[in-house]
Amino acid sequence: MNNFLNKHQLPKQYLVDAEQVFSDLVFRIEKLTTENKRTIFVGINGCQGSGKSTLADYLVCKLNEKKIKAISCSLDDFYLSATKRSMLAKTIHPLLKTRGVPGTHNTALLEQTMANFTKQKVNWKLSKFNKVDDNPHDENLWPIIKDRKQVVIIEGWCWGIPAQPKGSLTTPVNKLEETYDPSRKWRDYVNQQLNDNYQHLFAQMELTVMLKAPSFDCVYQWRLEQEQKLSKTTQTSVMNESDIAQFILYFQRLTEHALTVLPQQADFLFELDKNRQIIRTLIK
């Protein structure tokens, strides 16, 4: 577990706390693998900076310790290239140039990836995205899946979110939508993409997990902390405070929608305080 702690820049106390908080989740996944011969998919939802990738990696480490072959994937690794997003910006709406919302992911590649795991294929490459360059890594740098996986954990900020009712799209939720999407064409496109190209992927999850923030207000500080961690691992410049404040506006609508609808749908709900400490756990 030392590699895990170093990767996420965490104190040893994290492992003590995680053992207590996530033991039921680990047990449930382990039980599913003994009851089923097929690949088990687990989905993790949480706003930016909530700890999704940390939890996903922790679960993989714990499952591997139990001789269960597990791997984690991030929805972030399936963003379209900057060139393809620029084409969407020209043909559909300028806001689609910025990665993040449904419609800016390569869902066809993600669907094929999930099919590869389901079929337990070996010797194929798993997509990786470079957020600093805002483009997928060169395919030569993609890791090779060399063995069959029993558990695949997929995490993403909008993972598992249902599309919004069309009536909910009328009123802008922030200045970004008010200024740059007065006709709501961007909102409509994102919502339609979420409905048409994501829901069948979400439906493949055997378990759904949510890390629930107190409110969207926490996202700025949590996203800032992410950038500060990233700055320690790269020599390339990262987003400054102003950039982050603007960037998170793209995520506000669906993040707030998730905070409203997903707690009732999640199999495991972990409620966080503003310091990302888990203050309550609900299990179905």
N, C-alpha and C positions, 0 to 999 in steps of 0.2 A: 504493500500500500504506500510505500515511501514515494514511488514514482507518481502515484496519483496525487499525493499531497503537494509534491513539488510542481507538478504540471499546473495545478489550480491555485498555487500559492496559499495553501491552507495550513492552519496549525494542527497539531496532533489531536487536539480536543475535538476536531470535526468528526474523527472516526468514532470517538466515544459517543458523541451525540447522535451520529447517524445510525449507529448500532441500535440505539434505543428507538429512534423515530421511524426508521425504515425497515425494521425487522419483519413486520407483518407483510409488507410489500414484497420483500425478498422471498419470504415463505410462500406467498401466493403464486409468484412466478415459478418458483421451484416446483410447486405442486402441479401447475399447469404442464410443465415439461414432463413430469412423470405420467400424467394422465393422457398426454397426446404425443403422437409420433411426429406431427407436423411442426413446422416452424411457428413459434409464438411471437406475435407482434405486440409491443407495449408502446403506447403513445404518451408523451409528456407535453403538456401545455403550460405555458407561463409567460408573462410579459418579459420584455428585454431586461436582462440583468437579474432575473429572479432565481437563477441557479439551475436551470434546466440541464445544461451540458455537464455541470458538476454532478448532479444527481444521476444522470444517465451513465457517466463514467464510473461512478461509485457502484451502481447496480451491476455493471459489467464486471468490475473487479470482484465483487462479492459472489456473483454467479460462477465466475471462472474458478474461484477458490473452491467452489462446490463441484467442480468438474463439469459444469454446464457451459457449453460453448456459446458465448454471448458476444454481441457487438452493438455499438451505438452508432446512430446516424443522425445528422442534423439536416433539417429542412433547408438551412442556410447554405448547405453545400450543393444545392440544386438551383441556385439563381441562374437566370439567363445571363449571357455575356453582355457587356456594355454595348456592343454593336447591335445585338438583337433588341435590347431595351431601347436603344435610340430609334430603331425602326418602329417599335410600338409607340414611341413618343411622337413620331412624325405622322403615323397613320391613324392613331386612336386618340391619344391624349398626352401632352407634354409631361405630366406628372409620372408617367410610366417609365421615364428614363431612370428614376431612382429606384433601386432595388428595395424589396421589402414586402409589398402587399401581394395578395393572390393575383396571378396574372404575370408576375415577374419571375416565376419559377419555371424550370423545365420539368413540367409534370409528366411528360411522356418518358423522360429518362428516369424519373423517380418511380413511375409505374413499372418500368422494365427492371429496375433495381429490386423492387419488392418481389417481382415475379422470380427473379434469380434466386433470392433468398428462399422463397416458397418452394421452388423446385430443387433447392439445396445444391445449386450449381457450384462448381469450384473453378479456380483460375480465371477470374474475371476482375475487372477494375472498378473500384468504388469511387464515385465522383467526389472531388474536393474543390472548394471555392476559396479564392484568396481575397479576403475583404479589403486588404490594403490596396491591392491593384484593382479591385472591383471587377474581377474576372475569374472564371474558373482557372485553377492551376493547369499547367500543361499536363496532358494525359499521361505522360511518362512519369509524373510524380504521384499519380493516383495509386493508393495502396491496392495490392492484389489480394482478393479473398481466396485463400488457399484451402480452406476446409469448410465443411458444412456447419451452419449455425443453427442452434436450437432456439435461441432467443435473439430477436432484433428489437432494439429500443430506438424509437424515432422521436426526436424532440424538435419543437418548433414553436415560435411565438403565436402563430395562428393555427397550430395543429389541433384538429378536432372541432373547430368553431363552425357552427352552421351559418348559412347565409342569412342575412337580415331580411325581414319583411320589407317590401319595396317602400311602404309608407315611412319607414324609419330613415330613409335616405334623403328625404326632402330638406331637412334643416341641417346646415353645416354645423360640425361639432367644434371647429376651430378656425383660425384666420387662414390657414392653408386652404381649406375647402372653400371658405367664403371668397377668398381672393382669386384662387387659381382654378376653381371648379364650380363657378356659379351656375352652370348648366347641369351640374351633377353627372356629367358624362363619365368622369373618372370613377366616381362612386358606383355608378351603375355597372360599369365594366368589371370592376374589382369584385363586386357582389355576384355578378353572373359567373365569373371565373371560379369563384369560391364554390358556387353551387354546382357548376357543370364538371369541373376538372379536379376537385379535391375531395368531395364527399365520399366517393367510392374508395378512395385511398384510406380515409379515416375509418371507414366501415370495416376494414380488415384488422383493426386493433382488437386483441383479446382482452386487454386491460387499458383503461385510460386513467391518467394521473394528471392532477392539476396542482401547480404551485400558485396559490392565489394571493396576489398583492392586495394591500389594503385599499388602494385606489390607483388610478393612472398617475397621480401626483408623484408617486415614488419612482416612476420610470426614468425621469431625468437624472436623478442622483445615481441610480443603479447603472444606467447606461454610461455615465461619466466614469464610474469606477471600472467598468469594463474597458474603456479606452485607456485608462491609466495602467491597467494590467497589460494591455496589448502593447503600450509604448515601451514596456520593459523587455519585450521579446522581439522587437523589430527596430531597425534603424530608420524606417520610413515614417514620415509624419502621419499622425492619426487625427481624428476629429477633435476640434477644440470645443469649448463650452457653447459657443454660439452655433456651431455646426450641429451639435447634439440637440440643442433646443429646437432647431428647425427640423432635424431628421425625425425626431420622435413624433412629430405632428402627423406624419404619414401613417403611423401605427395607432393613433388614438382611438379612432372610430371602432375598429375591430377589437382592440384591447378592452375597451369599456363594454363592448357587446359580450365578450368572453366572460368578463367578471360578473355579468348578469346571468348568463344562460348556462355556462359550463359547470358551476358548482353542483347543480342538480343532476348532471349527467356523468360526472367523474366517478370512477370506482374507488379511487383514493384521492381525497382532497386534503391538501396541506395548506392551512391558512398561515400567512406570513405577517409579521409586523413590519414597520418601516425599516428595521435593521436586518430584515430577511431571516429573523428567527421564527421558527415554527411555533405558533401559539395554540393551534388546535388541529386535530386530525380527525377526519370523518371517513369511514370505510363502509362501502356497500357490502 
